[in-house]
Amino acid sequence: MLFQFISYLYSFLINLIDIYRLLLVVYFLMSWLPGAYQSSIGRLLTRICEPYVGFFRRFVPPIGMISLAGLVALFALSFIKMGLAPVFNILVNLLSQLGLL
């Protein structure tokens, strides 16, 4: 029962990261369309994506007119996604050693 919960939690987090990455890509592509951020979808994506990307804008300086913060934000999500598997493996191993699985 606990193993299934951990498995579902892992799958949920992976899917959530994938969906958020897709939203970020759409948000970044909207910068190519004039006035796209002023649309209702643009405002929604700005509220969802800007807090995360804004964190990276504080640390990643733009190169000329190009901001690389979005690219760094996508890479960070990829690293987080890759790091979930080892964390959950450690959790499963620990719980099985404790006899809880």
N, C-alpha and C positions, 0 to 999 in steps of 0.2 A: 504494500500500500504506500509506504513512504518512498520507495524507489520509483513508483509510478508518478508520484507528486513531483519528485526531483526531476524526472524525465520530462514531464509536462512543463515544469518551470523553465528548464533549459530550452525546450522547443519554443516556448512563448517568448523568452528573451531574444533568441536568435531571430524569430520572425519580427519582433518589435524593432530590432536593430535594422533588419532588411527594409522594413517599411519606412523607417526614419531616414535611411540612406536614400531611398527613392524620393522621398519628400525633399531632401536636401538637393538632389540633382535637379528636380523640377524647379526648386527655388532659385538655384544658380542659373538655370537656363532662362528663367524669366527676366534676368538682367539684360538679355539680348533684345527683348521686346519692349518698345517704348510704352510707358504707362501700365505695364503689367502688374507692378506692385500696388497700383491704386485700385485694381479690381478687387472684388470680394474674395476671390481665391488668393490673390496676391497678399491681401491684408492678413488672411488666415495663416498662410504659409510664413509670413513675416513674424507673426506672434509665436508660431511653433518653432521656427528654425533660427531666428535671429539671436535668442539668448545663448544658444549653443555656439553658433558661429561667432558671435560677438566676443565670447571668451577667447577664441583664438585670434581675433583681430587685435586684442591687447598685446599679444606676444609676437605675432608674425607681421613684420612691416611690409607694406606694399612695395612692389618693384615697379617704379614708374606709375602708370595708371592701373596696373594689374594687382589685385589682391590675391595672395596665395592662401589666405586664411581658410577659405572654403575647401581647398584641396587638402590642407593639413587636417581639417575637421573630418573629412571623409576617411583619410588614412587612420586617424585616431579611432574612429568607429570600427574600422576593419581590424585594428589591433585589439580593441576591446572584444570584438566578436571572436577572434582567434584565442583570446585569453580565457574565454568562458569555459571552453572544453577542459583545459587542465584544472581549473578551479572546481568544476563539477566532478571531475574524476577524483580529485583529492577528497572532496566531500563524500562521495560514494564510498571510497576506500576507508575513510575514517569511520563512517557510520557502519560499514560492514564489520570492521574490526571491533567496534563497540557492541556488535551483535544487534544493532537496531534494524538491519536490513535482512 
